């Protein structure tokens, strides 16, 4: 295969990966992690929570420790233990958004 074609394909795959996994501009951590778990599952780590933090709240370096303290040692535990309130539905709901970029509190979607 031509090196140029390989390079182009690799670049296209990287762009596609970013497009599929990038958090929305005001998407809250809970909705983002839930969306990623729905699409890609949990690998037993805080892969999605840390990715969200790195892109949307890079100054929140204690986020993983705070999630673990509340029972969120991996992404699925973040949903079950840290952010358990979510509307009873069979489909993911669109995120209601956070008031400011980088806010780690969940959006207003769901019961109080």
C-alpha positions as CSV (number, residue, x, y, z in Angstrom):
1,X,0.0,0.0,0.0
2,X,1.1,3.5,-0.7
3,X,2.4,5.4,2.4
4,X,0.3,8.4,1.5
5,X,-2.9,6.3,1.5
6,X,-2.0,4.7,4.8
7,X,-1.3,8.1,6.3
8,X,-4.6,9.5,5.0
9,X,-6.6,6.5,6.3
10,X,-4.9,6.8,9.8
11,X,-5.8,10.5,9.8
12,X,-9.4,9.8,8.9
13,X,-9.7,7.2,11.6
14,X,-8.2,9.6,14.2
15,X,-10.8,12.2,13.1
16,X,-13.6,9.7,13.3
17,X,-12.5,8.6,16.7
18,X,-12.5,12.2,18.0
19,X,-15.9,12.8,16.4
20,X,-17.4,9.8,18.1
21,X,-16.0,10.3,21.6
22,X,-15.6,14.1,22.1
23,X,-17.9,15.5,24.7
24,X,-20.4,18.1,23.7
25,X,-19.5,21.7,24.6
26,X,-21.8,21.9,27.6
27,X,-22.4,18.1,28.0
28,X,-22.2,17.2,31.7
29,X,-19.9,14.4,33.0
30,X,-22.9,12.1,33.8
31,X,-24.5,12.3,30.4
32,X,-21.1,12.0,28.6
33,X,-20.1,8.9,30.6
34,X,-23.5,7.3,30.1
35,X,-23.4,8.0,26.4
36,X,-19.9,6.5,26.1
37,X,-20.9,3.4,28.2
38,X,-23.9,2.9,25.9
39,X,-21.7,3.0,22.8
40,X,-18.4,1.4,24.0
41,X,-18.9,-0.2,27.4
42,X,-16.8,-0.1,30.5
43,X,-13.2,-1.3,30.6
44,X,-13.0,-1.2,34.4
45,X,-11.3,2.2,34.5
46,X,-12.3,5.8,34.5
47,X,-11.4,6.1,30.8
48,X,-14.4,8.2,29.8
49,X,-14.5,10.3,33.0
50,X,-10.8,11.2,32.7
51,X,-11.2,11.9,29.0
52,X,-14.1,14.3,29.7
53,X,-12.0,15.9,32.4
54,X,-9.0,16.3,30.1
55,X,-11.1,18.0,27.5
56,X,-13.7,19.9,29.5
57,X,-12.3,20.5,33.0
58,X,-8.5,20.1,32.9
59,X,-8.1,21.9,36.2
60,X,-10.2,19.3,38.0
61,X,-7.2,17.1,38.7
62,X,-8.8,15.7,41.9
63,X,-11.9,14.4,39.9
64,X,-10.8,10.7,39.8
65,X,-10.1,10.8,43.6
66,X,-13.5,12.4,44.3
67,X,-15.4,10.0,42.1
68,X,-13.6,7.0,43.8
69,X,-14.5,8.4,47.2
70,X,-18.1,8.3,46.2
71,X,-17.9,4.8,44.9
72,X,-16.9,5.5,41.3
73,X,-13.8,3.4,40.7
74,X,-14.7,2.8,37.0
75,X,-17.1,4.5,34.5
76,X,-20.0,2.2,35.2
77,X,-19.7,2.7,38.9
78,X,-19.7,6.5,38.3
79,X,-23.2,6.0,36.8
80,X,-24.5,3.6,39.4
81,X,-22.9,5.1,42.6
82,X,-22.0,8.7,42.0
83,X,-24.8,9.8,39.6
84,X,-27.6,7.3,40.1
85,X,-30.5,9.6,39.3
86,X,-31.6,9.5,35.7
87,X,-35.0,9.5,34.1
88,X,-36.6,6.0,33.8
89,X,-36.4,5.5,30.1
90,X,-35.2,3.0,27.6
91,X,-33.4,5.6,25.5
92,X,-30.7,8.1,26.4
93,X,-32.0,11.6,26.8
94,X,-30.2,14.6,25.4
95,X,-28.1,16.3,28.0
96,X,-29.7,19.4,29.5
97,X,-26.2,21.0,29.7
98,X,-24.2,22.6,32.5
99,X,-24.2,26.3,33.4
100,X,-20.5,26.6,32.7
101,X,-17.9,24.6,30.9
102,X,-16.0,22.3,33.2
103,X,-18.7,22.0,35.9
104,X,-18.6,18.4,37.3
105,X,-22.1,18.5,38.6
106,X,-24.7,16.6,36.6
107,X,-27.2,18.6,34.4
108,X,-30.8,19.1,35.6
109,X,-32.0,16.2,33.6
110,X,-33.9,13.7,35.8
111,X,-35.5,13.7,39.2
112,X,-34.3,16.2,41.8
